Amino acid sequence: MTVPVIDSLARQHPANQYTMLSQSFLQPLFAHCPENVRFVGVDLYNNYKGILGMYRLYRELLKHNFDAVADLHDVLRTKLLRIFFRCSGLKVRHIDKGRKDKRRLTRKKNKLFRQLKPTIERYADVFRVLGYKLTPQPPLHRRGGEEQHDVSMKNILASLSCGEGKGMRWIGIAPFAKHEGKIFPLDRMEQVVAHFAKKDDVMVFLFGGGANEKKILDEWSAKYPRTVSVAGKLDLSAELVLMSFLDVMLSMDSANMHLASLNSTPVVSVWGATHPYAGFYGYNQSLDNALQVDLFCRPCSVYGSKPCYRKNTECMTKITPQMVIEKIQSSL
């Protein structure tokens, strides 16, 4: 979700040099940013553990001669980096995550139920405080028709052994999320896959990661026609290209919702324990495409990590496969 902000900042203030520090595997997200954005990837879990590791990282970052530091994460590791940078005399600002408002939104009783500031705007505010006027804009767009992009897509389809799918509508389905409270029951999701697999003019691409997710998606791919699992077959760069060609993406409140949004691909999203009001909705996506039911207990969590205290996950079970199918069809 930082990508639209960094991309827009670099384009709207082109005289500056920007360095994005994050985990190495995320570098493809910034590949289409202007040339004045460089990406520094780090392995936090092996090379920079603990306070000494953060200090070593700080010493390595000093060689870039920064004028200011923007902390868009505000966790223990970045707080340590902030302390080090402040001690060296740099101007440092950090994100206001609105934690109090999020607690009010997700508490069991007397919820303060209202739309909170979108996270992308919170990121942008950090740079505004540093003195930069900034209006976030979509960084990536559908690039079908550009020769290099089309060649990449043909290579991807060849690697998936699924043909070119000319004249067909392409649906992406990403049925997983990090936490159980955000996952539509898989037996119901399979009904959605089965429905669209019956249509001769539809090709379904299944997105996921990890051994267990790959196993499930491979089983669906083998079971249903014109259904292709990309799990474990494409890297992040290739997945972004494929997503840019989709007619619609079905996703949970998960990373795939945001990845598809970077390409301005319409996303139908399913919401259970979490809620778009917390500020993590897909960038530039229509709220009409958010599938959710109104319950007094929703949302019970910002990230979906808390177990359902009612023990019935009614927020998900009240959403039917037919509701999902109709929302996708209306989007198509």
Secondary structure, 3 states (H helix, E strand, C coil): CCHHHHHHHHHHCCCCCEEEEEEHHHHHHHCCCCCCEEEEEECCCCCCCHHHHHHHHHHHHHHHCCCEEEECCCCHHHHHHHHHHHHCCCEEEECCCCHHHHHHHHCCCCCCCCCCCCHHHHHHHHHHHCCCCCCCCCCCCCCCCCHHHHHHHHHHHHHHCCCCCCCCEEEEEECCCCCHHHCCCHHHHHHHHHHHHCCCCEEEEECCCCHHHHHHHHHHHHHCCCEEECCCCCCHHHHHHHHHHCCEEEEECCHHHHHHHHCCCCEEEECCCCCHHHCCCCCCCCHHHEECCCCCCCCCCCCCCCCCCCCCCHHHHCCCHHHHHHHHHHHC
